[in-house]
Structures are given as C-alpha cells and as structure tokens.
Amino acid sequence: MSLKQSYYRYRITFAKAGMARFIGHLDLQSLFQKAIKRAKLPVAYSEGFNPHQLLSFAAPLPLGMAGYAEILEVFMAHEVTADRLFAALDAQLPQGIAIVGIMEVPSVGKSAAAIIRMATYSITFSQALDLHTIIPNVLSSQSIEVEIKSKKGVKTADIRPDIHDICIETPRSLWAVLACGSERNLKPEILAQHILKVSGIAPEDCDISYERLAIGQDVPPL
Amino acid sequence: MYPDKILLQSQKPGRYVGNEINMARKNPADVATRFAFAFPDVYEVGMSHNGLQILYAAFNARQDVYCERAFAPWPDMEALMRENALPLKSLETYSPLADFDFVGFTLQYEMTFTNILNMLDLANIPIKAADRGEEFPIICGGGPCAANPEPLADFFDFFFIGEAEEAFGQVFDLYAAHKAKGGAKTAFLQELAALPGIYVPAFYDVKYNTDGTISSFAPNNPHAPPRVQKVFVKDMDAAFYPDAPLVPLIETIHDRAVIELFRGCIRGCRFCQAGYIYRPHRQKSVDTLVSQAQQLIESTGHEEISLLSLASNDYPHLEQLVDTLCDHFDDGKVSISLPSLRIDATNSNVLHKVQSVRKSGLTFAPEGGSQRMRDVIKKDITRDDITQGARLAFEGGWDRLKLYFMVGLPTEDEGDLAAIGRLCEELVEIYYRLPKERRKRPVSISVSTSCFVPKPFTPFQWFGQHTAEEFMHKQKHVKQSIRSKQINYKYHDAETSVIEGALARGDRRAAAAIEQAWRLGARFDGWSEHFDADIWRRAFDTVGLSVDFYAHRPRPYDEVLPWDFIDMRINKEYLVKESMKAMDVIQ
C-alpha cells in the first residue's frame, strides 16, 4: 500500500468494439501493457522477481461483446496530465479500441473492480417480440426463477434482484441495467433467454446480440 | 471479416481478424502486385516466425506491392468455413486468396504440406499447377523445405531456392512489367526461370529407372538452367530488417522482439540441415544489433528481446552485445533471452546477465549420449562440457535442465543409448554434490529424444532411416537406462518422424501421396493430436508408393538424388567424404 501511495492513479474509460471484440481479457491486458510501453508513459511496476505494470480492469468483457465505457485503472510513477495520457495512449491503440475519458483518482482507495456494481446492456433480438407485455411483467414480478447452466451442472436461481431496470428501445431491442461485479453478476444472456422462453420462441430460432453500454457503481436510471 | 456468428463459434476468433499493431494498410487498387503470404500452420505459430516478419516488412516496403497474410484455419474453423461455403481470406483486407497475384507459402516443416493443399482448396484454387489457368494466382514457396522441393513440384509454379530476400525484388519487377504488358503466365515463368534462386518445376522432366530411382533430371525449356543456384544475403548489416514488426493482439508462441545475430553456422554437425543450407556464416555487428533492438522495443512495446541464431555461443561479441543491450535497457523492464545458448565457463557471466530474473530452464543439446556417437555426428561437445556446464548452472541457482538427444543415428548401438541415461544420472549426482543449503528443491532434468530424420544436403542424406518399430525399440532402451526419479523422459512420435523422413527425401511422385493423405483428411500433421499414421500408410499404399523406398532405403553414393539439381554451394564430394568419415569413427 505504501508503494502505491507515492504513485498516481488514473481511471481510464475506453471503448472496445468492431474487430477488437475478439481480443480476450488476458490478451487485452498485454495489449495495453505494450501500448503504454510504446507511448513511453512512466508506468509504475510491481515489485518482486517478475515486475509487471500496475494496471487492472474493472470487469472483464465477454469475448465478442462490444463495450463502450469499459474501465481500466493504471498507476504511473510520475504525474502525467490526463490530456497527455489520453493523447499518448490513444495513439497507440489498435483499431476498435479508443479512449473515451481519463480521470486522475486518489492513489489510495478501492480499485475500480471493487466498486463496480451494475452494467447497462443493449440486447437486440433478430425478430420482433411482444416486449410491451413481457417487460412490464418481468419488472413487476417479485421473483424470476430460471435454470442456469454452469460447469458444475444446472441450478435454479432467482434473477429478479439482479435486474435493476429495463427499457424498451425498439420492438426487438432493449436496454437493461443488470448486476455486474464480484458480488452479484447477471449475464445478459440469461435475461435474454428468459425473454425468449416466455415469448415461446426456441433459442435456435432467434439470434441475439449484446453490447455493454456502461459499467459503474450506480448506473443512472434509464 | 467472417460473420460474427461464425467467428464466435470458433475456439479463438482472434486468429482470423488481423488488425495487429504495425499491420500494413494499403489500398489494393493502388499496387501493381498483391502477394498473399501464406503460413501453413495455425496463426499463433506463424506469427512467431521471424522469417514472416522479415519478408512481410520487406515486401511491403515496396510501394508497388501489398503483402497480406493468411494462416491455416484450425480444424474447427475449417469445418465452419466449409459448412458455410466461406473461402480462405487474407487478414489485412479480408480478400479471398484467389484474388491475389501471388500466393506464397513458407515451407518450414514437411508435416505442414497437407495444410498447403488444404489452404489452396479452401481458397477455391486448384491444388495442381497444371490445373490452374491464367485467372488463378501464381503459387510459390520458399524456406528450408525448398532444399528439396520435389514432393511439392506438382502444386507450385515456382520456388525460391535459398534466401528469398535476395530474389524477390527481381521477381516483383518482372511481374509488374509482365502485368503491364498483359503477358501470359508461362511467359512470365520463363523469364523468371532464368533468374538465380528461382526454380520452375514445370520446366524440368524427370525420368526413372526400373528400380524407381531417378535416371535423368533435365530442363525441357530453353530458359531453364540445368542447375538452380541458391541465393543468399551477402551483407547482414546492410540487409533489410523490419523496424516495426507486427505485434499480435492475441497470445502467440513467442511474445517478444527478435534480433538475428547471424545466419549459418560455423560448426558442421553432420545431421543438421540448417548448418549446411544456411551457409555461409554471416553475422551482424554489435552496432547494427543494438540499434535494431532499440528500434524494435520502441515500435512494439515488447518487454523481452530474443537473440536469434543457430548457436548464440558462436557469436564472437556475445558478451559485449549483452552488456550494451543491458545498458540501453537499464530500467530493467526489458529482459534478454538467448534461446540457443550453450553454457560453458566462458559465458557464465553472460548467463547471469540475461537470466537474472527468471531462473527457469536451461537447455543442452548433446544430441548423442556417448562420446563415440557425438563424434559420428560431429557434435562438438564433450562430456566435460556438459558436466561442467551443468555444475556452473547448478551453482548459479538453476535446478531445471533440459537435454535433447536423437535416437536412430547412423552406427548407433545399445551402448550409445544406455549412455543417454548414464549422462543424465551423472548430472543428478553433480547436483547433489552441492552443499545442502544451496539446494532449494529437488533437481529436475527433462530428457527428450527426437527420431533422427536424414535430410538433403547433409552427409547423412544417403542413410536409411530407422523404421517406426526400430525407433520405438530404441526409445524403450533409453527409458530403461534411466532410473532416477529426478529425470523425466519424453520422446517424439516415431511414425511422424518416418513420414517426415519420406517427404524430406521424396521425389516428384511423392506428391500423389501428399494429395491422397490430404484427401483422406490429413491436416496439421505436425500436431500429435491431429497426426494419423494410418491415413499416411493408406495414402502411400493407394497411390502405389512405398514409405520404405523414400525413408528407410539406404542410397548408394552414385544415385541421382531428387535435389541434385540444386546448387546449394556445398560440394557433393565433400558430403561423401564427411559421410565416410562419420562411418570411420566406429573403427
């Protein structure tokens, strides 16, 4: 902790879309490390036998999903203005990844990963659904039991507490604010599959695409 | 780009999208020549290959050429592409390979040959040169396997013999002129055939004796020279080297910047094809290497730089180079790795500088277990070199050693095999002679044996390779010679090595076996999870060829070998003499 106190912490908001959607989480980390290195930024390193750059992501973005306000935190050994950091780093990023904003934050305090509680997703179905009946039903339910498949098997869970808000955008797309983070997390796929199920549509008959519009401590109500 | 739905069903979509740092971006309409650099293995392997980086950058340094890349799709992606009728496309502009002027394959390993046919087929390009009309790209190849291009002769329009860096300029110049004129492919190939370092197989006829050996090999076209001379870079300091290599966005085999210390080898290990075909030995100066290293680190952001060569010890200024690099990167955030360093007293200083951080594995390649065996293969390393080196390594804090040997070498007997185990046991004993407080954990020695594959242009090119059964018998013997629990023994697949052997010394007729194996489903044969020996046996049988004839049959010195027409700048009499000397060692 004492080490980090003397460093400067920056919270970087970035977008990852297009071709960059196919870069996995670990690869993204290595991509940013190299970009920081090319930008010749005074990044801080961990101590120990294998020093590594002090950078961390708030919440991994699933492979293939676009994210428009993802969060990365990085420590610098010397102070850099947010503007300079923005220009230097953005110039080194591949197509599909772009800096949206940078803010210097106190070097002590919880990491972004520890703060994140919610994310807003855009969910688009390949066909129109009766969302104006389904969504109010979802939001007025006390509990929604769904089957969730994991490596360990199938379990039943109540996803209602993890749905903060849903707003219909078009007859085949919606925005949903869902729990996201280390404490509670709801994958948008699970909500989307539930919507298909109550619509009486087989999963193989409808393609669904997802985008993560924002993540944060409190995503503003839709 | 391939549709999202397809990409997301594949194991690693990142293999198929390109967009890497330092990728060449041009408008295909603005260039005279579109070249697709095709690597017949998976993306992560191909992107770790330094030859690709050099040629990609060198081709793209020309304004009139746009070089793009394609890799072999992994079988999961191949299935998706075939199911959805999607052709193989380049990573830069997602253009179908059939739209290019050239598709150039790098020939690094015989067991990638079926992938070449598969990539052509996925690109909707007929696999045989004779079936490709004017509308199809010109298919070319180069790399170490072009030392004997004959098994691939039916599939290719021309080969680069030697180092393509030295020949491509003239090829592109000729092509641009030819394209402007609107000439036919054959006319272009005729002009090409006259250039040094270019082999156009269609311009040569091969005749055979009744016993299947070659009776004559001669040009059938006045433009084609009777012998094809290899070309090579003369001045390594002046040679083109990429200043901004591609940096992949997904993890590859080697995630690091690479500088090339030298080409060729001053040793003459008799089994080693690289030692012969990359002659002469040519090195770069420390100044060149340091400036290239600095440039690479700046342009890539890599935190590791690897010093590439056939044997780093043979670089005379190694210590000076490592010192200078350490000074340049003195923030300690760039590590230096020496993948082919032999440990001895003279360089233990270097060793400590390069690996001060990670005391991971060190590697020795004695190749032969007994001194007699090492003398036969002219591997210039003694038992003392190995034991001394190991002692130095143990004292320096390393406790993981890797040792590489070969089985199936000429004149090898059971004593030579038992010596492998004995040597390794000795190293374990050396470790336990260290004072107890300096041994943090039990020593670990991993021993790996490969199966000897005789290769063209080596003194062993006439040698009859072992059969798979003989190899397996010998592997068992090595295993029995190892008793210590600290030694872990691994061996290469014998059947893969036999097929590699048959293809390495095959003639033109072997093309039929490669094609048949591919039709039977052979892909990624260098990957043990994909290699199917049964397919290859059936393939040879079906087309009436014998693995025995190509792999196991010893050749007399006066037999016409399929690669004799290539002038590799190695005297054949010299190879004969070396071969005889090797056999003399037994007496």
HADDOCK unambig.tbl for C-alpha pairs under 7 A between the chains (distance, minus, plus):
assign (segid A and resid 19 and name CA) (segid B and resid 17 and name CA) 6.51 0.50 0.50
assign (segid A and resid 22 and name CA) (segid B and resid 13 and name CA) 5.79 0.50 0.50
assign (segid A and resid 22 and name CA) (segid B and resid 14 and name CA) 5.11 0.50 0.50
assign (segid A and resid 23 and name CA) (segid B and resid 14 and name CA) 5.90 0.50 0.50
assign (segid A and resid 23 and name CA) (segid B and resid 249 and name CA) 6.66 0.50 0.50
assign (segid A and resid 23 and name CA) (segid B and resid 250 and name CA) 6.38 0.50 0.50
assign (segid A and resid 27 and name CA) (segid B and resid 249 and name CA) 6.47 0.50 0.50
assign (segid A and resid 27 and name CA) (segid B and resid 250 and name CA) 5.26 0.50 0.50
assign (segid A and resid 27 and name CA) (segid B and resid 251 and name CA) 6.27 0.50 0.50
assign (segid A and resid 31 and name CA) (segid B and resid 249 and name CA) 6.23 0.50 0.50
assign (segid A and resid 34 and name CA) (segid B and resid 300 and name CA) 6.86 0.50 0.50
assign (segid A and resid 34 and name CA) (segid B and resid 301 and name CA) 4.22 0.50 0.50
assign (segid A and resid 34 and name CA) (segid B and resid 302 and name CA) 6.03 0.50 0.50
assign (segid A and resid 35 and name CA) (segid B and resid 301 and name CA) 6.32 0.50 0.50
assign (segid A and resid 37 and name CA) (segid B and resid 301 and name CA) 4.86 0.50 0.50
assign (segid A and resid 38 and name CA) (segid B and resid 298 and name CA) 5.64 0.50 0.50
assign (segid A and resid 38 and name CA) (segid B and resid 299 and name CA) 6.35 0.50 0.50
assign (segid A and resid 38 and name CA) (segid B and resid 300 and name CA) 6.53 0.50 0.50
assign (segid A and resid 38 and name CA) (segid B and resid 301 and name CA) 4.74 0.50 0.50
assign (segid A and resid 49 and name CA) (segid B and resid 357 and name CA) 5.92 0.50 0.50
assign (segid A and resid 50 and name CA) (segid B and resid 357 and name CA) 6.87 0.50 0.50
assign (segid A and resid 64 and name CA) (segid B and resid 8 and name CA) 6.69 0.50 0.50
assign (segid A and resid 94 and name CA) (segid B and resid 19 and name CA) 6.90 0.50 0.50
assign (segid A and resid 94 and name CA) (segid B and resid 20 and name CA) 6.84 0.50 0.50
assign (segid A and resid 94 and name CA) (segid B and resid 21 and name CA) 6.15 0.50 0.50
assign (segid A and resid 95 and name CA) (segid B and resid 19 and name CA) 6.84 0.50 0.50
